[in-house]
């Protein structure tokens, strides 16, 4: 059990940087990561760690994306 927990934490630490869905900011802002990380994990896990594919996936499933993440995409799209 302890080994499984450690492996999960290591995997999460490796995946976290890849969850930035905004290529203009390699890591995304803290707000963007907070808003979209869960959606990326739930809807687009097959695309991790490819940032461009995660963004494409989330955009293609925008009707399923959380309102908070959708708002972050909207902010980026307005720029």
mmCIF file of the N, C-alpha and C atoms, coordinates in Angstrom:
data_MODEL
# 
_entry.id   MODEL 
# 
loop_
_atom_site.group_PDB 
_atom_site.id 
_atom_site.type_symbol 
_atom_site.label_atom_id 
_atom_site.label_alt_id 
_atom_site.label_comp_id 
_atom_site.label_asym_id 
_atom_site.label_entity_id 
_atom_site.label_seq_id 
_atom_site.pdbx_PDB_ins_code 
_atom_site.Cartn_x 
_atom_site.Cartn_y 
_atom_site.Cartn_z 
_atom_site.occupancy 
_atom_site.B_iso_or_equiv 
_atom_site.pdbx_formal_charge 
_atom_site.auth_seq_id 
_atom_site.auth_comp_id 
_atom_site.auth_asym_id 
_atom_site.auth_atom_id 
_atom_site.pdbx_PDB_model_num 
ATOM 1   N N  . UNK A 1 1  ? 0.828   -1.192 0.000   1.00 0.00 ? 1  UNK A N  1 
ATOM 2   C CA . UNK A 1 1  ? 0.000   0.000  0.000   1.00 0.00 ? 1  UNK A CA 1 
ATOM 3   C C  . UNK A 1 1  ? 0.873   1.257  0.000   1.00 0.00 ? 1  UNK A C  1 
ATOM 4   N N  . UNK A 1 2  ? 1.918   1.246  0.846   1.00 0.00 ? 2  UNK A N  1 
ATOM 5   C CA . UNK A 1 2  ? 2.814   2.394  0.924   1.00 0.00 ? 2  UNK A CA 1 
ATOM 6   C C  . UNK A 1 2  ? 3.539   2.601  -0.408  1.00 0.00 ? 2  UNK A C  1 
ATOM 7   N N  . UNK A 1 3  ? 3.932   1.512  -1.051  1.00 0.00 ? 3  UNK A N  1 
ATOM 8   C CA . UNK A 1 3  ? 4.612   1.589  -2.336  1.00 0.00 ? 3  UNK A CA 1 
ATOM 9   C C  . UNK A 1 3  ? 3.676   2.163  -3.405  1.00 0.00 ? 3  UNK A C  1 
ATOM 10  N N  . UNK A 1 4  ? 2.424   1.755  -3.392  1.00 0.00 ? 4  UNK A N  1 
ATOM 11  C CA . UNK A 1 4  ? 1.439   2.255  -4.351  1.00 0.00 ? 4  UNK A CA 1 
ATOM 12  C C  . UNK A 1 4  ? 1.209   3.749  -4.160  1.00 0.00 ? 4  UNK A C  1 
ATOM 13  N N  . UNK A 1 5  ? 1.119   4.184  -2.923  1.00 0.00 ? 5  UNK A N  1 
ATOM 14  C CA . UNK A 1 5  ? 0.941   5.609  -2.628  1.00 0.00 ? 5  UNK A CA 1 
ATOM 15  C C  . UNK A 1 5  ? 2.152   6.407  -3.106  1.00 0.00 ? 5  UNK A C  1 
ATOM 16  N N  . UNK A 1 6  ? 3.350   5.894  -2.859  1.00 0.00 ? 6  UNK A N  1 
ATOM 17  C CA . UNK A 1 6  ? 4.573   6.565  -3.294  1.00 0.00 ? 6  UNK A CA 1 
ATOM 18  C C  . UNK A 1 6  ? 4.631   6.642  -4.821  1.00 0.00 ? 6  UNK A C  1 
ATOM 19  N N  . UNK A 1 7  ? 4.274   5.567  -5.499  1.00 0.00 ? 7  UNK A N  1 
ATOM 20  C CA . UNK A 1 7  ? 4.277   5.545  -6.964  1.00 0.00 ? 7  UNK A CA 1 
ATOM 21  C C  . UNK A 1 7  ? 3.283   6.553  -7.517  1.00 0.00 ? 7  UNK A C  1 
ATOM 22  N N  . UNK A 1 8  ? 2.112   6.639  -6.890  1.00 0.00 ? 8  UNK A N  1 
ATOM 23  C CA . UNK A 1 8  ? 1.097   7.589  -7.343  1.00 0.00 ? 8  UNK A CA 1 
ATOM 24  C C  . UNK A 1 8  ? 1.578   9.026  -7.158  1.00 0.00 ? 8  UNK A C  1 
ATOM 25  N N  . UNK A 1 9  ? 2.217   9.315  -6.046  1.00 0.00 ? 9  UNK A N  1 
ATOM 26  C CA . UNK A 1 9  ? 2.743   10.656 -5.807  1.00 0.00 ? 9  UNK A CA 1 
ATOM 27  C C  . UNK A 1 9  ? 3.852   11.005 -6.799  1.00 0.00 ? 9  UNK A C  1 
ATOM 28  N N  . UNK A 1 10 ? 4.710   10.054 -7.107  1.00 0.00 ? 10 UNK A N  1 
ATOM 29  C CA . UNK A 1 10 ? 5.773   10.287 -8.086  1.00 0.00 ? 10 UNK A CA 1 
ATOM 30  C C  . UNK A 1 10 ? 5.183   10.541 -9.470  1.00 0.00 ? 10 UNK A C  1 
ATOM 31  N N  . UNK A 1 11 ? 4.191   9.754  -9.846  1.00 0.00 ? 11 UNK A N  1 
ATOM 32  C CA . UNK A 1 11 ? 3.548   9.944  -11.150 1.00 0.00 ? 11 UNK A CA 1 
ATOM 33  C C  . UNK A 1 11 ? 2.889   11.314 -11.220 1.00 0.00 ? 11 UNK A C  1 
ATOM 34  N N  . UNK A 1 12 ? 2.219   11.712 -10.163 1.00 0.00 ? 12 UNK A N  1 
ATOM 35  C CA . UNK A 1 12 ? 1.571   13.021 -10.129 1.00 0.00 ? 12 UNK A CA 1 
ATOM 36  C C  . UNK A 1 12 ? 2.605   14.139 -10.251 1.00 0.00 ? 12 UNK A C  1 
ATOM 37  N N  . UNK A 1 13 ? 3.728   13.989 -9.578  1.00 0.00 ? 13 UNK A N  1 
ATOM 38  C CA . UNK A 1 13 ? 4.783   15.003 -9.648  1.00 0.00 ? 13 UNK A CA 1 
ATOM 39  C C  . UNK A 1 13 ? 5.339   15.122 -11.066 1.00 0.00 ? 13 UNK A C  1 
ATOM 40  N N  . UNK A 1 14 ? 5.406   14.018 -11.789 1.00 0.00 ? 14 UNK A N  1 
ATOM 41  C CA . UNK A 1 14 ? 5.895   14.051 -13.163 1.00 0.00 ? 14 UNK A CA 1 
ATOM 42  C C  . UNK A 1 14 ? 4.852   14.609 -14.128 1.00 0.00 ? 14 UNK A C  1 
ATOM 43  N N  . UNK A 1 15 ? 3.588   14.373 -13.843 1.00 0.00 ? 15 UNK A N  1 
ATOM 44  C CA . UNK A 1 15 ? 2.501   14.802 -14.722 1.00 0.00 ? 15 UNK A CA 1 
ATOM 45  C C  . UNK A 1 15 ? 2.163   16.273 -14.548 1.00 0.00 ? 15 UNK A C  1 
ATOM 46  N N  . UNK A 1 16 ? 2.285   16.796 -13.359 1.00 0.00 ? 16 UNK A N  1 
ATOM 47  C CA . UNK A 1 16 ? 1.859   18.164 -13.054 1.00 0.00 ? 16 UNK A CA 1 
ATOM 48  C C  . UNK A 1 16 ? 2.355   19.200 -14.066 1.00 0.00 ? 16 UNK A C  1 
ATOM 49  N N  . UNK A 1 17 ? 3.634   19.239 -14.403 1.00 0.00 ? 17 UNK A N  1 
ATOM 50  C CA . UNK A 1 17 ? 4.079   20.262 -15.357 1.00 0.00 ? 17 UNK A CA 1 
ATOM 51  C C  . UNK A 1 17 ? 3.443   20.108 -16.735 1.00 0.00 ? 17 UNK A C  1 
ATOM 52  N N  . UNK A 1 18 ? 3.055   18.904 -17.067 1.00 0.00 ? 18 UNK A N  1 
ATOM 53  C CA . UNK A 1 18 ? 2.471   18.671 -18.385 1.00 0.00 ? 18 UNK A CA 1 
ATOM 54  C C  . UNK A 1 18 ? 1.025   19.111 -18.468 1.00 0.00 ? 18 UNK A C  1 
ATOM 55  N N  . UNK A 1 19 ? 0.437   19.458 -17.364 1.00 0.00 ? 19 UNK A N  1 
ATOM 56  C CA . UNK A 1 19 ? -0.978  19.795 -17.361 1.00 0.00 ? 19 UNK A CA 1 
ATOM 57  C C  . UNK A 1 19 ? -1.266  21.232 -17.737 1.00 0.00 ? 19 UNK A C  1 
ATOM 58  N N  . UNK A 1 20 ? -0.241  21.980 -18.029 1.00 0.00 ? 20 UNK A N  1 
ATOM 59  C CA . UNK A 1 20 ? -0.467  23.351 -18.489 1.00 0.00 ? 20 UNK A CA 1 
ATOM 60  C C  . UNK A 1 20 ? -1.123  23.276 -19.861 1.00 0.00 ? 20 UNK A C  1 
ATOM 61  N N  . UNK A 1 21 ? -2.256  23.912 -20.000 1.00 0.00 ? 21 UNK A N  1 
ATOM 62  C CA . UNK A 1 21 ? -2.999  23.815 -21.257 1.00 0.00 ? 21 UNK A CA 1 
ATOM 63  C C  . UNK A 1 21 ? -2.912  25.093 -22.061 1.00 0.00 ? 21 UNK A C  1 
ATOM 64  N N  . UNK A 1 22 ? -2.031  25.980 -21.688 1.00 0.00 ? 22 UNK A N  1 
ATOM 65  C CA . UNK A 1 22 ? -1.920  27.266 -22.346 1.00 0.00 ? 22 UNK A CA 1 
ATOM 66  C C  . UNK A 1 22 ? -0.493  27.445 -22.860 1.00 0.00 ? 22 UNK A C  1 
ATOM 67  N N  . UNK A 1 23 ? -0.268  27.188 -24.153 1.00 0.00 ? 23 UNK A N  1 
ATOM 68  C CA . UNK A 1 23 ? 1.095   27.210 -24.670 1.00 0.00 ? 23 UNK A CA 1 
ATOM 69  C C  . UNK A 1 23 ? 1.785   28.554 -24.547 1.00 0.00 ? 23 UNK A C  1 
ATOM 70  N N  . UNK A 1 24 ? 1.062   29.655 -24.466 1.00 0.00 ? 24 UNK A N  1 
ATOM 71  C CA . UNK A 1 24 ? 1.698   30.962 -24.333 1.00 0.00 ? 24 UNK A CA 1 
ATOM 72  C C  . UNK A 1 24 ? 2.460   31.055 -23.017 1.00 0.00 ? 24 UNK A C  1 
ATOM 73  N N  . UNK A 1 25 ? 2.037   30.297 -22.044 1.00 0.00 ? 25 UNK A N  1 
ATOM 74  C CA . UNK A 1 25 ? 2.723   30.215 -20.755 1.00 0.00 ? 25 UNK A CA 1 
ATOM 75  C C  . UNK A 1 25 ? 3.067   28.747 -20.561 1.00 0.00 ? 25 UNK A C  1 
ATOM 76  N N  . UNK A 1 26 ? 4.313   28.403 -20.695 1.00 0.00 ? 26 UNK A N  1 
ATOM 77  C CA . UNK A 1 26 ? 4.713   26.996 -20.672 1.00 0.00 ? 26 UNK A CA 1 
ATOM 78  C C  . UNK A 1 26 ? 4.122   26.248 -19.486 1.00 0.00 ? 26 UNK A C  1 
ATOM 79  N N  . UNK A 1 27 ? 4.001   26.893 -18.356 1.00 0.00 ? 27 UNK A N  1 
ATOM 80  C CA . UNK A 1 27 ? 3.434   26.242 -17.188 1.00 0.00 ? 27 UNK A CA 1 
ATOM 81  C C  . UNK A 1 27 ? 2.002   26.683 -16.919 1.00 0.00 ? 27 UNK A C  1 
ATOM 82  N N  . UNK A 1 28 ? 1.535   27.702 -17.573 1.00 0.00 ? 28 UNK A N  1 
ATOM 83  C CA . UNK A 1 28 ? 0.214   28.239 -17.258 1.00 0.00 ? 28 UNK A CA 1 
ATOM 84  C C  . UNK A 1 28 ? 0.283   28.974 -15.933 1.00 0.00 ? 28 UNK A C  1 
ATOM 85  N N  . UNK A 1 29 ? -0.716  29.762 -15.675 1.00 0.00 ? 29 UNK A N  1 
ATOM 86  C CA . UNK A 1 29 ? -0.752  30.450 -14.393 1.00 0.00 ? 29 UNK A CA 1 
ATOM 87  C C  . UNK A 1 29 ? -1.282  29.496 -13.331 1.00 0.00 ? 29 UNK A C  1 
ATOM 88  N N  . UNK A 1 30 ? -1.123  29.869 -12.100 1.00 0.00 ? 30 UNK A N  1 
ATOM 89  C CA . UNK A 1 30 ? -1.656  29.046 -11.006 1.00 0.00 ? 30 UNK A CA 1 
ATOM 90  C C  . UNK A 1 30 ? -3.164  28.897 -11.149 1.00 0.00 ? 30 UNK A C  1 
ATOM 91  N N  . UNK A 1 31 ? -3.830  29.966 -11.573 1.00 0.00 ? 31 UNK A N  1 
ATOM 92  C CA . UNK A 1 31 ? -5.288  29.929 -11.747 1.00 0.00 ? 31 UNK A CA 1 
ATOM 93  C C  . UNK A 1 31 ? -5.675  28.957 -12.862 1.00 0.00 ? 31 UNK A C  1 
ATOM 94  N N  . UNK A 1 32 ? -4.917  28.982 -13.960 1.00 0.00 ? 32 UNK A N  1 
ATOM 95  C CA . UNK A 1 32 ? -5.207  28.081 -15.075 1.00 0.00 ? 32 UNK A CA 1 
ATOM 96  C C  . UNK A 1 32 ? -5.011  26.632 -14.662 1.00 0.00 ? 32 UNK A C  1 
ATOM 97  N N  . UNK A 1 33 ? -3.917  26.373 -13.970 1.00 0.00 ? 33 UNK A N  1 
ATOM 98  C CA . UNK A 1 33 ? -3.656  24.995 -13.521 1.00 0.00 ? 33 UNK A CA 1 
ATOM 99  C C  . UNK A 1 33 ? -4.739  24.537 -12.553 1.00 0.00 ? 33 UNK A C  1 
ATOM 100 N N  . UNK A 1 34 ? -5.097  25.388 -11.625 1.00 0.00 ? 34 UNK A N  1 
ATOM 101 C CA . UNK A 1 34 ? -6.114  25.023 -10.643 1.00 0.00 ? 34 UNK A CA 1 
ATOM 102 C C  . UNK A 1 34 ? -7.465  24.755 -11.309 1.00 0.00 ? 34 UNK A C  1 
ATOM 103 N N  . UNK A 1 35 ? -7.793  25.567 -12.295 1.00 0.00 ? 35 UNK A N  1 
ATOM 104 C CA . UNK A 1 35 ? -9.092  25.445 -12.956 1.00 0.00 ? 35 UNK A CA 1 
ATOM 105 C C  . UNK A 1 35 ? -9.173  24.232 -13.878 1.00 0.00 ? 35 UNK A C  1 
ATOM 106 N N  . UNK A 1 36 ? -8.070  23.863 -14.515 1.00 0.00 ? 36 UNK A N  1 
ATOM 107 C CA . UNK A 1 36 ? -8.126  22.862 -15.593 1.00 0.00 ? 36 UNK A CA 1 
ATOM 108 C C  . UNK A 1 36 ? -7.457  21.525 -15.290 1.00 0.00 ? 36 UNK A C  1 
ATOM 109 N N  . UNK A 1 37 ? -6.714  21.436 -14.227 1.00 0.00 ? 37 UNK A N  1 
ATOM 110 C CA . UNK A 1 37 ? -5.990  20.201 -13.945 1.00 0.00 ? 37 UNK A CA 1 
ATOM 111 C C  . UNK A 1 37 ? -6.926  19.001 -13.832 1.00 0.00 ? 37 UNK A C  1 
ATOM 112 N N  . UNK A 1 38 ? -7.997  19.149 -13.096 1.00 0.00 ? 38 UNK A N  1 
ATOM 113 C CA . UNK A 1 38 ? -8.943  18.040 -12.929 1.00 0.00 ? 38 UNK A CA 1 
ATOM 114 C C  . UNK A 1 38 ? -9.574  17.622 -14.248 1.00 0.00 ? 38 UNK A C  1 
ATOM 115 N N  . UNK A 1 39 ? -9.925  18.607 -15.072 1.00 0.00 ? 39 UNK A N  1 
ATOM 116 C CA . UNK A 1 39 ? -10.508 18.308 -16.385 1.00 0.00 ? 39 UNK A CA 1 
ATOM 117 C C  . UNK A 1 39 ? -9.503  17.582 -17.265 1.00 0.00 ? 39 UNK A C  1 
ATOM 118 N N  . UNK A 1 40 ? -8.253  18.021 -17.244 1.00 0.00 ? 40 UNK A N  1 
ATOM 119 C CA . UNK A 1 40 ? -7.219  17.371 -18.048 1.00 0.00 ? 40 UNK A CA 1 
ATOM 120 C C  . UNK A 1 40 ? -7.038  15.916 -17.606 1.00 0.00 ? 40 UNK A C  1 
ATOM 121 N N  . UNK A 1 41 ? -7.004  15.690 -16.320 1.00 0.00 ? 41 UNK A N  1 
ATOM 122 C CA . UNK A 1 41 ? -6.846  14.326 -15.806 1.00 0.00 ? 41 UNK A CA 1 
ATOM 123 C C  . UNK A 1 41 ? -8.049  13.462 -16.171 1.00 0.00 ? 41 UNK A C  1 
ATOM 124 N N  . UNK A 1 42 ? -9.236  14.016 -16.009 1.00 0.00 ? 42 UNK A N  1 
ATOM 125 C CA . UNK A 1 42 ? -10.467 13.252 -16.230 1.00 0.00 ? 42 UNK A CA 1 
ATOM 126 C C  . UNK A 1 42 ? -10.765 13.039 -17.712 1.00 0.00 ? 42 UNK A C  1 
ATOM 127 N N  . UNK A 1 43 ? -10.626 14.079 -18.506 1.00 0.00 ? 43 UNK A N  1 
ATOM 128 C CA . UNK A 1 43 ? -11.079 14.028 -19.892 1.00 0.00 ? 43 UNK A CA 1 
ATOM 129 C C  . UNK A 1 43 ? -9.973  13.706 -20.894 1.00 0.00 ? 43 UNK A C  1 
ATOM 130 N N  . UNK A 1 44 ? -8.731  14.022 -20.549 1.00 0.00 ? 44 UNK A N  1 
ATOM 131 C CA . UNK A 1 44 ? -7.654  13.954 -21.548 1.00 0.00 ? 44 UNK A CA 1 
ATOM 132 C C  . UNK A 1 44 ? -6.409  13.239 -21.044 1.00 0.00 ? 44 UNK A C  1 
ATOM 133 N N  . UNK A 1 45 ? -6.559  12.330 -20.118 1.00 0.00 ? 45 UNK A N  1 
ATOM 134 C CA . UNK A 1 45 ? -5.388  11.678 -19.522 1.00 0.00 ? 45 UNK A CA 1 
ATOM 135 C C  . UNK A 1 45 ? -4.542  10.952 -20.564 1.00 0.00 ? 45 UNK A C  1 
ATOM 136 N N  . UNK A 1 46 ? -5.161  10.489 -21.635 1.00 0.00 ? 46 UNK A N  1 
ATOM 137 C CA . UNK A 1 46 ? -4.410  9.780  -22.681 1.00 0.00 ? 46 UNK A CA 1 
ATOM 138 C C  . UNK A 1 46 ? -3.414  10.697 -23.379 1.00 0.00 ? 46 UNK A C  1 
ATOM 139 N N  . UNK A 1 47 ? -3.620  12.011 -23.293 1.00 0.00 ? 47 UNK A N  1 
ATOM 140 C CA . UNK A 1 47 ? -2.769  12.981 -23.978 1.00 0.00 ? 47 UNK A CA 1 
ATOM 141 C C  . UNK A 1 47 ? -1.618  13.494 -23.123 1.00 0.00 ? 47 UNK A C  1 
ATOM 142 N N  . UNK A 1 48 ? -1.613  13.171 -21.851 1.00 0.00 ? 48 UNK A N  1 
ATOM 143 C CA . UNK A 1 48 ? -0.542  13.603 -20.958 1.00 0.00 ? 48 UNK A CA 1 
ATOM 144 C C  . UNK A 1 48 ? 0.702   12.816 -21.322 1.00 0.00 ? 48 UNK A C  1 
ATOM 145 N N  . UNK A 1 49 ? 1.833   13.426 -21.511 1.00 0.00 ? 49 UNK A N  1 
ATOM 146 C CA . UNK A 1 49 ? 2.277   14.750 -21.109 1.00 0.00 ? 49 UNK A CA 1 
ATOM 147 C C  . UNK A 1 49 ? 2.321   15.783 -22.243 1.00 0.00 ? 49 UNK A C  1 
ATOM 148 N N  . UNK A 1 50 ? 1.735   15.496 -23.405 1.00 0.00 ? 50 UNK A N  1 
ATOM 149 C CA . UNK A 1 50 ? 1.810   16.400 -24.557 1.00 0.00 ? 50 UNK A CA 1 
ATOM 150 C C  . UNK A 1 50 ? 0.874   17.595 -24.367 1.00 0.00 ? 50 UNK A C  1 
ATOM 151 N N  . UNK A 1 51 ? 1.441   18.755 -24.057 1.00 0.00 ? 51 UNK A N  1 
ATOM 152 C CA . UNK A 1 51 ? 0.652   19.956 -23.728 1.00 0.00 ? 51 UNK A CA 1 
ATOM 153 C C  . UNK A 1 51 ? -0.264  20.353 -24.876 1.00 0.00 ? 51 UNK A C  1 
ATOM 154 N N  . UNK A 1 52 ? 0.237   20.318 -26.089 1.00 0.00 ? 52 UNK A N  1 
ATOM 155 C CA . UNK A 1 52 ? -0.582  20.710 -27.242 1.00 0.00 ? 52 UNK A CA 1 
ATOM 156 C C  . UNK A 1 52 ? -1.775  19.766 -27.408 1.00 0.00 ? 52 UNK A C  1 
ATOM 157 N N  . UNK A 1 53 ? -1.551  18.494 -27.208 1.00 0.00 ? 53 UNK A N  1 
ATOM 158 C CA . UNK A 1 53 ? -2.650  17.525 -27.323 1.00 0.00 ? 53 UNK A CA 1 
ATOM 159 C C  . UNK A 1 53 ? -3.653  17.686 -26.196 1.00 0.00 ? 53 UNK A C  1 
ATOM 160 N N  . UNK A 1 54 ? -3.185  18.024 -24.997 1.00 0.00 ? 54 UNK A N  1 
ATOM 161 C CA . UNK A 1 54 ? -4.108  18.261 -23.880 1.00 0.00 ? 54 UNK A CA 1 
ATOM 162 C C  . UNK A 1 54 ? -5.010  19.448 -24.209 1.00 0.00 ? 54 UNK A C  1 
ATOM 163 N N  . UNK A 1 55 ? -4.399  20.524 -24.700 1.00 0.00 ? 55 UNK A N  1 
ATOM 164 C CA . UNK A 1 55 ? -5.195  21.700 -25.045 1.00 0.00 ? 55 UNK A CA 1 
ATOM 165 C C  . UNK A 1 55 ? -6.218  21.362 -26.128 1.00 0.00 ? 55 UNK A C  1 
ATOM 166 N N  . UNK A 1 56 ? -5.783  20.656 -27.167 1.00 0.00 ? 56 UNK A N  1 
ATOM 167 C CA . UNK A 1 56 ? -6.690  20.268 -28.248 1.00 0.00 ? 56 UNK A CA 1 
ATOM 168 C C  . UNK A 1 56 ? -7.825  19.407 -27.717 1.00 0.00 ? 56 UNK A C  1 
ATOM 169 N N  . UNK A 1 57 ? -7.486  18.466 -26.868 1.00 0.00 ? 57 UNK A N  1 
ATOM 170 C CA . UNK A 1 57 ? -8.494  17.590 -26.269 1.00 0.00 ? 57 UNK A CA 1 
ATOM 171 C C  . UNK A 1 57 ? -9.511  18.385 -25.470 1.00 0.00 ? 57 UNK A C  1 
ATOM 172 N N  . UNK A 1 58 ? -9.026  19.270 -24.585 1.00 0.00 ? 58 UNK A N  1 
ATOM 173 C CA . UNK A 1 58 ? -9.941  20.058 -23.768 1.00 0.00 ? 58 UNK A CA 1 
ATOM 174 C C  . UNK A 1 58 ? -10.825 20.942 -24.637 1.00 0.00 ? 58 UNK A C  1 
ATOM 175 N N  . UNK A 1 59 ? -10.243 21.559 -25.653 1.00 0.00 ? 59 UNK A N  1 
ATOM 176 C CA . UNK A 1 59 ? -11.042 22.403 -26.560 1.00 0.00 ? 59 UNK A CA 1 
ATOM 177 C C  . UNK A 1 59 ? -12.111 21.583 -27.276 1.00 0.00 ? 59 UNK A C  1 
ATOM 178 N N  . UNK A 1 60 ? -11.779 20.372 -27.662 1.00 0.00 ? 60 UNK A N  1 
ATOM 179 C CA . UNK A 1 60 ? -12.740 19.530 -28.387 1.00 0.00 ? 60 UNK A CA 1 
ATOM 180 C C  . UNK A 1 60 ? -13.856 19.015 -27.479 1.00 0.00 ? 60 UNK A C  1 
ATOM 181 N N  . UNK A 1 61 ? -13.632 19.064 -26.187 1.00 0.00 ? 61 UNK A N  1 
ATOM 182 C CA . UNK A 1 61 ? -14.626 18.569 -25.224 1.00 0.00 ? 61 UNK A CA 1 
ATOM 183 C C  . UNK A 1 61 ? -15.130 19.697 -24.327 1.00 0.00 ? 61 UNK A C  1 
ATOM 184 N N  . UNK A 1 62 ? -15.123 20.907 -24.868 1.00 0.00 ? 62 UNK A N  1 
ATOM 185 C CA . UNK A 1 62 ? -15.435 22.105 -24.085 1.00 0.00 ? 62 UNK A CA 1 
ATOM 186 C C  . UNK A 1 62 ? -16.786 22.000 -23.370 1.00 0.00 ? 62 UNK A C  1 
ATOM 187 N N  . UNK A 1 63 ? -17.751 21.306 -23.957 1.00 0.00 ? 63 UNK A N  1 
ATOM 188 C CA . UNK A 1 63 ? -19.059 21.173 -23.303 1.00 0.00 ? 63 UNK A CA 1 
ATOM 189 C C  . UNK A 1 63 ? -18.984 20.345 -22.032 1.00 0.00 ? 63 UNK A C  1 
ATOM 190 N N  . UNK A 1 64 ? -17.921 19.549 -21.887 1.00 0.00 ? 64 UNK A N  1 
ATOM 191 C CA . UNK A 1 64 ? -17.732 18.720 -20.694 1.00 0.00 ? 64 UNK A CA 1 
ATOM 192 C C  . UNK A 1 64 ? -16.780 19.355 -19.678 1.00 0.00 ? 64 UNK A C  1 
ATOM 193 N N  . UNK A 1 65 ? -16.058 20.394 -20.094 1.00 0.00 ? 65 UNK A N  1 
ATOM 194 C CA . UNK A 1 65 ? -15.067 21.054 -19.243 1.00 0.00 ? 65 UNK A CA 1 
ATOM 195 C C  . UNK A 1 65 ? -15.791 21.859 -18.160 1.00 0.00 ? 65 UNK A C  1 
ATOM 196 N N  . UNK A 1 66 ? -15.195 21.919 -17.000 1.00 0.00 ? 66 UNK A N  1 
ATOM 197 C CA . UNK A 1 66 ? -15.788 22.654 -15.887 1.00 0.00 ? 66 UNK A CA 1 
ATOM 198 C C  . UNK A 1 66 ? -15.922 24.143 -16.225 1.00 0.00 ? 66 UNK A C  1 
ATOM 199 N N  . UNK A 1 67 ? -16.896 24.807 -15.622 1.00 0.00 ? 67 UNK A N  1 
ATOM 200 C CA . UNK A 1 67 ? -17.056 26.248 -15.874 1.00 0.00 ? 67 UNK A CA 1 
ATOM 201 C C  . UNK A 1 67 ? -15.793 27.052 -15.560 1.00 0.00 ? 67 UNK A C  1 
ATOM 202 N N  . UNK A 1 68 ? -15.071 26.685 -14.527 1.00 0.00 ? 68 UNK A N  1 
ATOM 203 C CA . UNK A 1 68 ? -13.855 27.424 -14.161 1.00 0.00 ? 68 UNK A CA 1 
ATOM 204 C C  . UNK A 1 68 ? -12.790 27.291 -15.243 1.00 0.00 ? 68 UNK A C  1 
ATOM 205 N N  . UNK A 1 69 ? -12.606 26.093 -15.763 1.00 0.00 ? 69 UNK A N  1 
ATOM 206 C CA . UNK A 1 69 ? -11.616 25.882 -16.822 1.00 0.00 ? 69 UNK A CA 1 
ATOM 207 C C  . UNK A 1 69 ? -12.070 26.566 -18.108 1.00 0.00 ? 69 UNK A C  1 
ATOM 208 N N  . UNK A 1 70 ? -13.344 26.466 -18.410 1.00 0.00 ? 70 UNK A N  1 
ATOM 209 C CA . UNK A 1 70 ? -13.884 27.129 -19.603 1.00 0.00 ? 70 UNK A CA 1 
ATOM 210 C C  . UNK A 1 70 ? -13.625 28.630 -19.539 1.00 0.00 ? 70 UNK A C  1 
ATOM 211 N N  . UNK A 1 71 ? -13.775 29.205 -18.355 1.00 0.00 ? 71 UNK A N  1 
ATOM 212 C CA . UNK A 1 71 ? -13.521 30.645 -18.180 1.00 0.00 ? 71 UNK A CA 1 
ATOM 213 C C  . UNK A 1 71 ? -12.055 30.978 -18.442 1.00 0.00 ? 71 UNK A C  1 
ATOM 214 N N  . UNK A 1 72 ? -11.143 30.104 -18.030 1.00 0.00 ? 72 UNK A N  1 
ATOM 215 C CA . UNK A 1 72 ? -9.724  30.344 -18.293 1.00 0.00 ? 72 UNK A CA 1 
ATOM 216 C C  . UNK A 1 72 ? -9.420  30.300 -19.785 1.00 0.00 ? 72 UNK A C  1 
ATOM 217 N N  . UNK A 1 73 ? -10.022 29.358 -20.498 1.00 0.00 ? 73 UNK A N  1 
ATOM 218 C CA . UNK A 1 73 ? -9.847  29.304 -21.951 1.00 0.00 ? 73 UNK A CA 1 
ATOM 219 C C  . UNK A 1 73 ? -10.402 30.578 -22.587 1.00 0.00 ? 73 UNK A C  1 
ATOM 220 N N  . UNK A 1 74 ? -11.525 31.027 -22.080 1.00 0.00 ? 74 UNK A N  1 
ATOM 221 C CA . UNK A 1 74 ? -12.151 32.235 -22.617 1.00 0.00 ? 74 UNK A CA 1 
ATOM 222 C C  . UNK A 1 74 ? -11.231 33.442 -22.445 1.00 0.00 ? 74 UNK A C  1 
ATOM 223 N N  . UNK A 1 75 ? -10.573 33.533 -21.294 1.00 0.00 ? 75 UNK A N  1 
ATOM 224 C CA . UNK A 1 75 ? -9.641  34.645 -21.046 1.00 0.00 ? 75 UNK A CA 1 
ATOM 225 C C  . UNK A 1 75 ? -8.488  34.603 -22.045 1.00 0.00 ? 75 UNK A C  1 
ATOM 226 N N  . UNK A 1 76 ? -7.943  33.421 -22.302 1.00 0.00 ? 76 UNK A N  1 
ATOM 227 C CA . UNK A 1 76 ? -6.824  33.273 -23.223 1.00 0.00 ? 76 UNK A CA 1 
ATOM 228 C C  . UNK A 1 76 ? -7.268  33.576 -24.646 1.00 0.00 ? 76 UNK A C  1 
ATOM 229 N N  . UNK A 1 77 ? -8.451  33.132 -25.020 1.00 0.00 ? 77 UNK A N  1 
ATOM 230 C CA . UNK A 1 77 ? -8.955  33.329 -26.379 1.00 0.00 ? 77 UNK A CA 1 
ATOM 231 C C  . UNK A 1 77 ? -9.219  34.802 -26.670 1.00 0.00 ? 77 UNK A C  1 
ATOM 232 N N  . UNK A 1 78 ? -9.518  35.586 -25.656 1.00 0.00 ? 78 UNK A N  1 
ATOM 233 C CA . UNK A 1 78 ? -9.791  37.025 -25.840 1.00 0.00 ? 78 UNK A CA 1 
ATOM 234 C C  . UNK A 1 78 ? -8.527  37.828 -26.066 1.00 0.00 ? 78 UNK A C  1 
ATOM 235 N N  . UNK A 1 79 ? -7.387  37.287 -25.688 1.00 0.00 ? 79 UNK A N  1 
ATOM 236 C CA . UNK A 1 79 ? -6.105  38.021 -25.820 1.00 0.00 ? 79 UNK A CA 1 
ATOM 237 C C  . UNK A 1 79 ? -5.643  38.081 -27.242 1.00 0.00 ? 79 UNK A C  1 
# 
